[in-house]
């Protein structure tokens, strides 16, 4: 009961805050200022999602097979060492990765996609590897006992049981990707970063928030979409969030 009462109080406080913010924005004309940037937000949001889709899709296409490869018994000696190589993409600041990619790929979409791809690669690879290595050995022994080949064990036992962890890595990676894409504006790739950084340069809070708020909302939407797909795809006995 105390927890439910606290939640109710917080919800009521949030509603009051939203109401007061609406009254203030309506009286001060802030909404009109935001609406003035709406065409730019629409155009740049498409660029933003395109950069996320290209870099994230490429990372998924590379990271999942790579994670599967590293999880094989024959790669056990080299898996962690190779994982540390991938870790370079997350230890180096994303802005530095974009700058390095710009130095040999030029300016525009290509270096931005490459830099975002490098920054997104590790979480998906790591979770794929961890999910496959975490499959119950008893299941693997049972699959081998009934005569399944290694390929059949991978497709019918290991991957279905690792899907929940793999999707968790995809959620983390793509949500971070959406929040990182604004930096791509600095190397000429467009996206909502155009409004954010231009607003900062011009000391225009409305312009800055016109880019920052949609970026945050896109990150939430992408996270929710992947969570929904995971809920529908992951086998019922594997997903702990299912009833």
C-alpha positions in Angstrom: 0.0 0.0 0.0 2.7 2.6 0.8 4.3 2.0 -2.5 1.0 2.3 -4.4 0.3 5.6 -2.5 3.7 6.9 -3.4 3.2 6.0 -7.1 -0.2 7.8 -7.0 1.3 10.9 -5.4 4.1 11.0 -8.0 1.6 10.6 -10.8 -0.5 13.4 -9.5 2.5 15.6 -9.1 3.6 14.8 -12.7 0.1 15.7 -14.0 0.2 19.0 -12.1 3.6 19.8 -13.4 2.5 19.0 -17.0 -0.6 21.2 -16.5 1.5 24.1 -15.1 4.0 23.8 -17.9 1.2 23.8 -20.5 -0.3 27.0 -18.9 3.1 28.7 -18.9 4.0 27.7 -22.4 0.6 28.8 -23.7 0.8 32.2 -22.0 4.4 32.9 -23.0 4.1 31.8 -26.7 6.7 29.0 -26.4 4.5 26.6 -28.2 4.4 28.9 -31.2 8.2 29.1 -31.2 8.4 25.3 -31.2 5.9 24.9 -34.0 8.0 27.2 -36.1 10.7 24.6 -36.1 8.3 21.7 -36.8 9.1 21.4 -40.6 12.8 21.2 -39.7 12.2 18.6 -37.1 10.3 16.4 -39.5 13.0 16.6 -42.2 15.9 16.1 -39.8 14.1 13.3 -37.9 14.0 11.3 -41.1 17.7 11.8 -41.6 18.3 10.9 -37.9 16.3 7.6 -38.2 18.1 6.8 -41.5 21.5 7.1 -39.9 20.3 5.0 -37.0 18.8 2.4 -39.3 21.9 2.1 -41.5 24.5 2.0 -38.8 22.4 -0.1 -36.4 21.4 -2.5 -39.1 24.9 -3.0 -40.2 26.0 -3.5 -36.6 23.4 -6.2 -36.1 24.3 -7.9 -39.4 27.9 -8.1 -38.3 27.7 -8.5 -34.5 25.3 -11.4 -34.3 27.3 -13.7 -36.6 30.5 -12.6 -34.9 29.1 -13.3 -31.5 28.0 -16.8 -32.7 31.5 -17.4 -34.1 33.2 -16.3 -30.9 31.0 -18.6 -28.8 32.1 -21.7 -30.6 34.4 -24.0 -28.5 37.1 -23.8 -31.2 37.3 -20.0 -30.5 37.4 -20.2 -26.7 41.1 -19.3 -26.6 40.7 -16.2 -28.7 37.2 -15.0 -27.8 38.0 -12.6 -25.0 41.1 -11.2 -26.8 39.0 -10.4 -29.9 36.3 -8.9 -27.7 38.8 -6.5 -26.3 39.6 -5.4 -29.8 35.9 -4.6 -30.3 35.9 -2.8 -27.0 38.0 0.0 -28.6 34.8 1.3 -30.2 33.3 2.0 -26.8 36.5 3.1 -24.9 37.3 5.8 -27.5 34.8 8.7 -27.3 32.3 8.6 -30.1 33.2 12.0 -31.3 36.9 10.9 -31.6 35.7 7.8 -33.6 33.7 10.1 -35.9 36.7 12.4 -36.3 39.0 9.5 -37.1 36.5 8.0 -39.6 36.2 11.5 -41.2 40.0 11.6 -41.7 40.0 8.7 -44.2 36.4 8.6 -45.4 35.7 12.3 -45.9 32.7 14.3 -44.7 29.1 13.2 -44.8 27.0 10.1 -44.3 29.6 7.4 -44.9 32.0 8.3 -42.1 29.1 9.0 -39.8 27.6 5.5 -40.5 31.0 3.9 -40.0 31.7 5.7 -36.7 28.2 4.9 -35.3 28.6 1.3 -36.5 31.9 0.9 -34.6 30.3 2.4 -31.5 27.3 0.1 -31.7 29.1 -3.1 -32.5 30.3 -4.3 -29.1 27.1 -4.4 -27.0 25.4 -6.7 -29.6 28.4 -8.9 -30.0 29.0 -9.2 -26.3 25.3 -10.0 -25.5 25.2 -12.6 -28.4 28.3 -14.2 -27.0 27.1 -14.1 -23.4 23.7 -15.4 -24.3 25.0 -18.4 -26.2 27.6 -19.3 -23.6 24.9 -19.1 -20.9 22.7 -21.8 -22.4 22.1 -24.5 -19.9 24.7 -27.3 -20.5 22.0 -29.9 -19.7 20.0 -28.7 -22.8 23.1 -29.1 -25.0 23.8 -32.6 -23.6 20.2 -33.6 -24.3 20.3 -32.2 -27.8 23.5 -34.1 -28.5 22.0 -37.2 -27.0 19.2 -37.3 -29.4 21.6 -36.9 -32.3 21.4 -33.3 -33.2 24.3 -31.9 -35.3 26.1 -28.8 -34.1 24.2 -26.7 -36.6 20.9 -28.1 -35.4 21.9 -27.4 -31.8 22.7 -23.8 -32.6 19.5 -23.1 -34.5 17.1 -25.1 -32.4 18.5 -24.9 -28.9 21.2 -22.3 -28.4 19.7 -19.3 -30.4 16.2 -19.7 -29.0 17.5 -19.7 -25.5 19.9 -16.8 -26.1 17.4 -14.6 -27.9 16.4 -12.7 -24.8 19.9 -11.7 -24.0 20.6 -10.8 -27.7 17.6 -8.5 -27.8 18.7 -6.9 -24.6 22.0 -6.0 -26.3 20.2 -4.7 -29.3 18.0 -2.4 -27.1 21.0 -1.0 -25.4 23.1 -0.5 -28.5 20.3 1.1 -30.7 19.1 3.4 -27.9 22.6 4.6 -27.4 22.9 4.9 -31.2 19.9 7.2 -31.4 21.3 9.4 -28.7 24.7 9.5 -30.4 23.5 10.4 -33.9 23.3 14.1 -33.2 27.1 14.1 -33.2 27.1 13.1 -36.8 26.0 16.7 -37.7 29.5 17.8 -36.7 30.9 15.9 -39.7 28.2 16.9 -42.1 25.8 14.0 -41.9 22.7 15.9 -40.8 20.1 14.7 -38.3 18.6 16.4 -35.3 22.0 17.5 -34.1 21.7 20.3 -36.6 19.1 22.0 -34.4 20.9 21.1 -31.1 24.3 22.4 -32.0 23.1 25.4 -34.0 20.8 26.3 -31.1 23.8 26.1 -28.8 25.9 28.3 -31.1 23.1 30.9 -31.4 22.1 30.8 -27.7 18.6 29.8 -28.8 17.1 27.4 -26.2 14.0 26.7 -28.3 16.0 25.6 -31.3 18.2 23.5 -29.1 15.2 21.8 -27.4 13.5 21.3 -30.8 16.3 18.9 -31.6 17.0 17.5 -28.1 13.4 16.6 -27.2 12.6 14.6 -30.4 16.0 12.8 -30.0 15.0 11.7 -26.5 11.5 10.7 -27.8 13.0 8.7 -30.7 15.3 6.8 -28.3 12.3 5.9 -26.1 10.3 4.8 -29.1 13.2 2.7 -30.5 13.7 1.0 -27.1 9.9 0.3 -26.9 9.8 -1.1 -30.4 12.6 -3.5 -29.8 11.2 -4.5 -26.5 7.8 -5.3 -28.2 9.6 -7.4 -30.9 11.5 -9.3 -28.2 8.2 -9.9 -26.4 6.7 -11.4 -29.5 9.7 -13.3 -30.8 11.4 -14.7 -27.7 10.0 -18.2 -26.7 7.7 -17.9 -23.7 9.8 -20.1 -21.4 12.9 -18.0 -22.1 11.6 -14.4 -21.5 11.4 -13.7 -17.8 9.0 -10.8 -18.3 6.3 -12.9 -19.8 3.5 -14.3 -17.7 
